[in-house]
Amino acid sequence: NDGSWLEELFRTGDAIKNNRLRKHIIDNIVGTWPNGTPCSLNNISDQIKVEVVDVTQGSANLIHSNHSSTIFDFGASIFASKFELSNIVDDVAENLGDFQNTSLIISHWDSDHYNLLTVLDEHWLQQLCCVFFPSEVITLTAKQVVGRLLNNCRHIRTFKSPSAKKRGSVGIVSVISTPKYTLYVGEKSKDTNKSGLALAVKSSRDITIFGADHTNKQIWEYIYP
């Protein structure tokens, strides 16, 4: 209850939740980590489709590829009612086939980047194949959401921001890099906008960058040095 379990989880870095599915079932899901945990990011093909969900003031983006999807941020306006949040979730669930073969990335824990998770049904949470988020959780509501993710999702990985390499500046560093995508985390900062996650996804012709609330200077200097 004092939150120490959460800090302990973040120190370990990974929380693999395989108790809800037998290993042989996990192994048969398309697009898996080497340890058998499914992840749609590892199933990206040369053709991708990106959707920006209309959530007014907030961030929710969908990446479709090879019969799987990834959600980058899942938020809406902080002024939206629970009814409005639920309607958005229902539309996305229909779009994604009830979140099957779907990964989730939360860039940082500002409400307009995650508050759709507060109304996401537990059944749908259990369909998510992989969840990534930064380890610095800044509000009680965000910690409650993290608790729901831990209790329902199959694979969770958290990322801690490293100390800045240069005094007085904040950059981003690569934490997962593959031929199809690279996931970045911002260096440590008092501003959580600058220390969250960012994603670059590569198709056959383009690179799509999901920068969340990172500054343009951060993104361009470190993704394209």
N, C-alpha and C positions, 0 to 999 in steps of 0.2 A: 504493500500500500504506500510505502514511502518513496517509491520510484526507483529503488536501488536495483531491482531486477532489470529495469530498462537500461541503466548505465552499464550493468554487467554484460548485457547483450551487446551493447555498442562496443565494449572493449573486445569482445570476441570477434566482431565483424560479421559473422554469418549466423543465420538461424534457419536450419533446414527442417521444414515441417513435412516430413514424409509419413506421419502417422495416419493421415486420412486416406492414403492410397498405398496399395501394395506396390513393391518395387517393379514387378513385372508389368503392372499397368502403366506406371510412369515411363518405363523404357519404351513402350509402344506409342507414346504421344510424339507426334512429329515435331522435330526441332528441340533437342535436349542438350543439356550440359553433359560433359563427359561423365559426371557422377549419376546421370540418369534423371536429373531434375529438369523438367521441360522449361523452355524459354523461347518465346516467339522471336526475340531479337536474333537468336541463332538460326532463324529460319528465313531471314530476309533474302529475297532474290534480287536480280538486277532491275526488276520492275517494282516500284513502290507507288502508293497513292497516299497523299497526305491530306487530312481534313482538319480544318480549324473549326471547332464547335462554337456556335454562337451562344455565349454565356454572358453577354454584355461585358461588364468590367470584371475580367477574370481570365484564367488560362486553362484551356482543355484542348488537347490536340490528339488526333488519331493517325497512326501510321499503319497502313494495310500492305501486306506482302505475303504471297505464297500461302494463302488460306490461313493466315494468322495475323494478329494485330498487336500493336503496342500503344498504350496510352501514355502520353507525356504531359503530366499535370492533369488534375481532375478537379478543377475549381470553377467557381462562378462568383457573381457579385456578392459582396458581404451583406448587401441589403436584400438579397433574394429570400423569399419565404421558403419554408420546408416543402410546401406544395410545389413551388416553382423548381426547387432543386430536384424533387422527385420526378417531375415531368421531364427534365433534362436527362436524368439517369435512365428513365424508361426508353427515351428515344435512342440513347447511346447503346443500351442493352439490346434493343432490336437490331440496331446497325451491326453490332458485334456478335450476334448470335448468342446472347446471354453470357458474354465474356469468356466463352470457351477459346482456348489457345490464345489468350491475351495476356500480355505483360503490362506492368504498371511502373512508371517512374514518377516520383514526386520530386520536383526540383528543390523546393525548400518549403518550410512550414509556415508560410503566410496563408491565411484562410482562403483567399481567392485563388489559391493554387491547389487546394485539397478538399474544400468543404463539400463537394459532391459525395465524398466518401462517408460523410456523416449520415447519409440516407441510403447508402448502398446496402441492399439485402445481403444477409450472411450467405445465402446460397450462391449469390453472384460472387462474393468475395472468395468463396471456396473454388470457383472456376479459374481464378487468376493463376497463371502458371509461374510467374516470377514477379517480385516486387523489389524495387530499388528506391532508397531514399537517403538523404543525409542524416547523420546521427544527432545533430543538434535540433532537438524538439523544443519549441519555445513557448508553448501554451498548454494549459490543461486539456483543452479540447483536442489539440493535436496529439497529446499523449494518449487520450482515450481512443482516438482513431488508430494509433499505432498498436494499442492493445487489441483492437478488433482484427487488425491485419495479422498480428502474431497468432491469434487464436484460430484463424481461418485459412490463411494462405499457405501454399505448399513450400515456397522458397522465398526467403527474405534476405537481402544483403544491404548492409548499411555502409556508408562511407564517411569517414572523418576527415575534415579539412586539415591539410598540412599547414605548418607555419609558413608565412610568406618568405620567399627567397630573398626579396629585396625590401629593405625597410622603407615604409611609406608607400608601398605599392602592393596591389593584390592581383594575382593572376589565376590561371586555372591549370590543372595538371590532369593528364590522362590516367584513368583508373582501370578501364577495360578497353582494349583496342583489338579489333578484328578487321578483316578486309572489307566488311560491310558497314560497320558502325564503330564509333568511338564514344565512350562515355567519359565525361570530365567532371571533376569536382573543383570548386573554387578554393583558393587558399584562405586561411583563417582570417576572419574580419568581424568587427563589431556589427557590420551590416550583413544580415543573413542573405540579402539579395546577391551579395558578391561571393558567398561561400557555399552556395548550393550546387546542384548538378546541372550540366548542360550536355546535349547530345548532338552528334553529327552523324547523319545516315547517308550512305552512298548508294546511288542507283547507277545504272549503266551510263547515264548522261550527266547527272547533277549530284550535288551534295546539298542536303537540307540540314540547316542548323537550327536546333531548338535551344535558344539561349536563355529561356525563362527571363529573370530580371537581371542577368549579368549585363554589364555595360558593353556597348559596341567595342570599346577599346580593349576590354578583356578578351572578348571573343576573337577579334581579328588578329590581335598580337600573338595569341597563344595557339590558335588553331592554324593560322597562316603566318608563322613568324617570319 
